[in-house]
Amino acid sequence: MKKGTRKIDSFFKKMDRQGEAVSYNDIRLKTGYSEITPSSPDMDTSSLFSRRVKLKIPIVSSPMDTVTEAKMAIAIAKLGGLGIIHKALSPKEQAAMVGRVKHHLNAFVSDPICVSPDNTIGEILQMKKDKGYKFYSFLVRDSSGLIVGLVTHNDFDFCRDKDTRISKIMSTEIICAKPDITIQGAYRQMMETKKKILPVFNHDGSLRGIYTWADVSRIVLKSSETFNVDGRGSLVVGAAIGVGADLEERMNFLNREKVNVVVIDTAHGDSKKVIDAVKFCKKYYSQIDVVAGNISEPSSAKHLVRAGVDGIRVGQGPGSICTTRVIAGIGCPQVTAIYNCAKAVRGSGVPICGDGGIEYSGDIPIALAAGAHNVMMGKALAGTTESPGDIIHKGGRTVKSYRGMGSLGAMIEHKTSRERYGQTDLTPDKLVPEGVEAEIDYKGDLNIIVSLLIGGLKAGMGYVGAKNIAALHRKADFHKISGTGLRESHPHGLLNMKDAPNYRGEKL
Ligand code: 5GP
């Protein structure tokens, strides 16, 4: 095989000659000689979402108002993936959610939340509630900027009067660490002093930040090995942005909360407005990675790379709640779209996200084999405890709602949804939806669903003989299957089949 070519190239060349494009149900991976099993410790599912944003598992939750808010983003990052917080929120609300994820876990907090000695306990408890902070340890900073004390969980527990001022309960004896202390050093010092918060001051006496016990111990004792954290020790999180008038304001807020990556979330990524937005973000916020989409053609992928993107989101119409393909008559079956876009930018270092259409766990190794570096999912992660929205008991079923961001309901409610589909200024009676609103069965906790999805991915990699995603890209090849082949792939000819945890007859 020539350098730079892959086994799948001849499969897709043949498909192209025949004028055919394929999706998940049209193909299966060929098995290959294997020295790896799914449960082997050498099996490595790590990948990239964008040039600088890593993933321990190649799963990203979609920026949809029934899929990803702070709770989902925290849970999925703790499992090694990434959540993209949706943009049907004001810039301030969205940034507050990003902040919630960022403050959820912090080995070293460089800009800790400080309180004033004049604050009352009641005021601090209200701030915790408003901002969603789970922690109780705060440094106390006076009006001149000096750190004068510390309050921790105990101080709140043993003080019943909410009007008590912080200055009355704070401890003024602050044990601090040397400026160059490592996380291991911080762990040892905290063990010795039995203090759950360890401030670090610069040589000039200014505050450099704090170490917090829960996270330091979790990291040192490796109980957080699965967590997807950035270089500052906080959970990785992304946020969707649009190309409308609030772009600058949204970026400004998200930047303040130290978002890792923004996703320019539009239905047509190969457009002037998206390219201009990419250039704007790269020029003024170069520390934040920019992923853009959605696209499905190779020329579009090239345009985005030329504009300077750090990642590309592929998928126009494969989603379970999408109607774009039938309403607008456009799009390309998803696996061919992933292959063509990935091939067009092969060697550029820009990762590809295969977005939408994942029905079964076996679709994930297929998407990655076609050239994706990660998959984005809506339906497979919606309906979990961590997805936004209430659990509804209805006609003997337990359900949650799941809807397209281009559905009528979402478009009426959110300007950003109208903007995603280029219908910003239309009145409700003129809107042309490109998605539907639905309910799906409540599935329980996210970790169970993700473990089944990743289990299926590892099984697929084991059959191909690929111990990591790069090997899957190199070794994978496809069989095209017929309708009978597809029927044979599913359980068939049975009576009273019981649901398996990852197979319901009726998809995940
Ligand atoms: P799923 O995982 O449910 O198959 O697909 C989720 C993906 O569908 C999302 O990540 C997003 O790209 C896309 N999507 C979300 N809402 C809509 C919509 O209303 N219309 C269309 N065409 N696509 C949507």
Residues whose N, C-alpha, C, O or C-beta is under 5 A from the ligand:
A	BS01	5GP	S62 G317 P318 G319 S320 I321 C322 T323 T324 D355 G356 G357 I358 M376 M377 G378 K379 A380 R403 G404 M405 G406 S407 E434 G435 V436
